[in-house]
Amino acid sequence: MSSTLTGGCGTTHPGALGALGAIRFRLIDHSANGTFVVFDGSPDEVQLLRGETLLHGSGRISLGRSGSDPLATTIIFRRDQRALYRV
């Protein structure tokens, strides 16, 4: 699914979130300022600049700014383990 996200400072952030199979999601950045991802349990922040990453576990996505920036728009994601057992 393609999307354009609007940040709190009025900027738009083109990107996509695509489903891969039943339980995997890929985050694709098409923006000029990048997307920043921090996975829970990891101290490192991943910067995507016109790139992509596979989302796993849980964490935070920041649009156009580092997650440490107080003005960053943050999206929290988590993998619901119960979904693995649904029929």
Order of alpha helices (4+ residues) and beta strands (2+ residues): beta-beta-beta-beta-beta-beta-beta-beta
